């Protein structure tokens, strides 16, 4: 069992998984307990369309907004083959964040070219994996509602009333290689 599989299986609830993924990126993680698990059907549109699927968010956001998204890495760390980063995705020439995320990758399951592209921090993970034709399977594990007073909301500029996210795993060529948190603003914060 690889590191990503072990971490995902170690958590019995989404708050534990979220706290683990946020470690090192938020000094105080007490807010995690206020993030409630929700069923996919309880997520309002268009956030449901953006989160409830088995595709890369990069492609889903591009289809929704009609243009590519740009990556901004807020913080990252590389420990051996484990690479973790906190990111936001924006639209070129437009203000506002369309996604906040945290990604933890086990780079042992990527080839040198893909590894270099990921560590180059110039493109979103989904765009890199798609562009390098890495066979992937995205599996959402939990969906969450983030309340307005959650620190994640500060990344959306003028914070929406709430945001929704998913905790998911990505298999690369059959190996569980990626754990991720992807958060989009609720209905009030998403415009086409």
Secondary structure, DSSP 8 states (H G I E B T S, - for coil): --HHHHHHHH-SSHHHHHHHHHTTT-S--GGGGG-EEE-GGGS-TTHHHHHSSSS-HHHHHHHHHTS-EEEEEEEEEEETTEEEEEEEEEETT--SEEEEEEEEEEGGGS-HHHHHHHHTTSS-HHHHHHHTT--EEEEEEEEEEEETTSGGGGGGSS--SEEEEEEEEEEETTEEEEEEEEEEE-GGG---
